[in-house]
Amino acid sequence: MSKGFGESDFAQILSDKATTESVQRLLDENRLQAERATSRKATGEYGVCEDCGQKISAERLKFLPEATRCVACQTRQERQ
């Protein structure tokens, strides 16, 4: 019996590749989000939602200092 490359090995490789790509995409999005927050801080816009213009809650900024959207706008963005 051969110990070659089988279908299950190929499926695992594809699954691992998809997971790696998803993690990389999330890391890239997080980096861009942090860069936007830093830029908004420099212009005095930090803590103001970039979509609706309302103040982002202190509670949200405490746990997610790189937030550039309020909870409602972020939820709407993620659904799109």
Order of alpha helices (4+ residues) and beta strands (2+ residues): alpha-alpha-alpha
